[in-house]
Amino acid sequence: MNIFRRVSFFAAGVLLSAAGLPAVDIGDELDGFGHDFQTPEGTMNLRIVDNRFRAYFVDEERLVVEPPYIRIVLFTEEMRRVDRRDRLVLVPASGDPYATNPRIIPPPHDFWVRTVLVKSEDDEEHDAVARTLFRQASGDDDLGDVEPAELPAAPGGGPTQF
């Protein structure tokens, strides 16, 4: 594939990724875009907006609440290139009701994702979500929910390394 074609696909993905999504605030109802994960603290909605990961937390009525974690660690592995792995730390955005990371994630958005939800500064208190498929087509807003499997406790009952 020539360079012009690659740049064209990238530019189209940047323009279409979550285009037209309205701004969301605490107490607003969250749309069905992205993937929902059940955590011990409620439902986390993970999505890519403007080619950046965002994590929202919602209550039973899908109303946005403040993130209950101080940071979210995502371990991603691209579907097409299993040798391409990243670690992203999402933190609550100042003045916004979501956690994010400034790194640009170029399309395609097809990943295996492992998630560690950190509750304390010393990393002793955390929750984990099992490795789950995350697939978001640029501009696609009807992807359904993902049901993650339960993650077994760390050997010896100690904290999981991340």
C-alpha positions in Angstrom: 0.0 0.0 0.0 1.5 3.3 -1.0 2.1 6.2 1.4 -0.7 8.4 0.0 -3.2 5.7 0.5 -2.0 5.0 4.1 -2.2 8.7 4.9 -5.7 8.9 3.4 -7.0 6.0 5.5 -5.5 7.5 8.6 -7.0 11.0 7.9 -10.4 9.4 7.3 -10.2 7.5 10.6 -9.2 10.7 12.5 -12.1 12.6 11.0 -14.7 9.9 11.5 -13.7 8.5 14.9 -16.6 9.3 17.2 -17.4 12.3 15.1 -20.5 14.3 16.2 -20.7 12.8 19.7 -22.2 15.4 22.0 -20.4 16.7 25.1 -21.2 14.7 28.3 -21.2 15.9 31.9 -21.8 14.3 35.3 -25.5 13.3 35.6 -26.0 13.2 31.8 -27.2 9.9 30.2 -24.4 8.2 28.2 -25.1 7.0 24.7 -24.5 3.4 23.7 -21.2 4.1 21.9 -18.1 2.1 22.9 -17.9 -1.0 25.1 -19.3 -1.6 28.6 -17.2 -3.5 31.2 -18.6 -4.5 34.6 -16.3 -3.6 37.4 -16.7 -3.9 41.2 -17.4 -0.1 41.3 -20.0 -0.2 38.5 -20.0 0.0 34.8 -17.1 1.4 32.8 -17.6 2.5 29.2 -14.4 2.4 27.2 -14.4 4.2 23.8 -12.1 6.0 21.5 -13.0 9.7 20.8 -10.8 11.8 18.6 -8.4 8.8 18.4 -7.8 8.8 22.2 -9.1 6.3 24.7 -11.8 7.6 27.1 -13.3 5.8 30.1 -16.6 6.9 31.5 -18.4 5.4 34.5 -22.1 5.1 34.6 -24.8 4.0 37.2 -27.6 1.5 36.6 -29.5 4.2 34.6 -26.5 5.0 32.4 -26.1 8.4 34.0 -22.4 9.5 34.1 -20.7 9.5 37.5 -17.3 10.6 38.6 -14.6 8.0 37.9 -14.1 5.9 41.1 -10.5 5.1 40.3 -7.5 7.4 40.4 -6.1 5.8 37.2 -6.9 3.1 34.7 -4.1 1.1 33.1 -4.8 -0.4 29.7 -2.5 -3.1 28.2 -3.3 -3.2 24.5 -2.3 -5.7 21.8 -3.2 -4.9 18.2 -5.2 -7.6 16.4 -3.3 -7.3 13.2 0.2 -7.1 14.7 0.5 -9.1 17.9 4.0 -7.8 18.3 2.5 -4.3 18.7 1.8 -3.9 22.4 1.2 -0.7 24.5 0.6 0.3 28.1 -1.6 3.4 28.5 -2.4 5.1 31.8 -5.8 6.9 31.7 -6.3 9.6 34.4 -9.4 11.7 35.2 -9.4 14.7 32.9 -9.4 18.1 34.6 -13.0 19.4 34.4 -14.3 16.4 32.4 -16.2 13.4 33.6 -13.9 10.8 32.1 -10.4 9.4 32.3 -8.1 9.7 29.3 -4.6 9.6 27.9 -3.3 12.2 25.4 -1.7 9.6 23.1 -3.2 9.4 19.6 -4.4 5.9 18.7 -4.4 5.6 14.9 -7.0 3.4 13.3 -7.8 0.6 12.9 -9.1 0.4 16.5 -8.9 -3.4 16.9 -7.3 -4.5 20.2 -7.1 -7.1 22.9 -7.3 -5.1 26.1 -6.4 -5.9 29.7 -7.5 -3.3 32.2 -6.3 -2.6 35.7 -8.4 -0.1 37.7 -6.2 1.5 40.4 -7.9 2.8 43.6 -4.9 3.9 45.7 -1.7 5.9 45.1 0.4 2.9 46.3 -1.2 0.6 43.7 -2.1 -1.9 46.5 -5.9 -1.4 46.0 -7.0 -2.2 42.4 -9.4 -4.2 40.4 -8.8 -6.0 37.1 -10.8 -6.8 34.0 -9.8 -9.9 32.0 -8.3 -9.7 28.5 -11.2 -8.6 26.3 -11.6 -7.8 22.6 -12.1 -4.1 21.9 -13.1 -3.3 18.3 -14.4 0.1 17.3 -14.8 1.1 13.7 -14.3 4.7 12.9 -17.7 6.5 13.0 -19.5 3.3 14.2 -21.8 4.1 17.1 -23.6 0.7 17.5 -21.1 -1.8 18.7 -22.9 -3.5 21.5 -21.5 -4.5 24.9 -18.6 -6.9 25.8 -19.0 -9.3 28.6 -15.6 -9.8 30.2 -14.7 -13.0 32.0 -13.8 -13.1 35.7 -10.0 -12.7 36.4 -8.6 -15.1 39.0 -6.8 -13.8 42.0 -3.0 -13.3 41.8 -0.9 -16.2 43.1 -0.3 -16.0 46.8 -3.2 -13.4 47.1 -0.8 -10.5 46.6 -1.3 -7.6 44.3 -1.2 -8.1 40.6 2.0 -6.7 38.9 1.5 -4.1 36.2 
